[in-house]
């Protein structure tokens, strides 16, 4: 049989396979690089889009915070106005009380008692006066207790003074 030298053909085939391998490897690397770049670009685009959306939300939150501050200020103003209205209303309701109180003074003070001082602290009245006898003071205390506009009388001091010391 004839000897055919197949080594150069095999060598050329190996070189061709190596070139194909290197070409496929280069294309695979290029394709992998392109895919990685595209994935990175897509993720970067999504991150930028989310950052933009977050900025819009933060701006809206800042606007809403301003609105909430204004609402809180309006609520505070409303509470102040309501408090003022309550004070005015209570004053309006108390207006006739002094008239009734003075009317009650006239009705409750018996003969022989003379009031010298009337002082009011809140709802408490302090009355000072002069009486002709202890019986009249007792009658005055009963009249106050029966009064519609004065209640719970408390007698603190009774002093007895002689008017004419020479008449003993």
ABEGO torsion letter per residue (X at the ends): XBBBBAAAAAAAAAAAAAAAAAAAAAAAAAAAAAAAAAAAAAAAAAAAAAAAAAAAAAAAAAAAAAAAAAAAAAAAAAAAAAAAAAAAAAAAAAAAAAAAAAAAAAAABBBGBBBABBBBBEABBBBBBBBABAAAAAAAAAAAAABAABBGBBBABBBBBBABAAAX
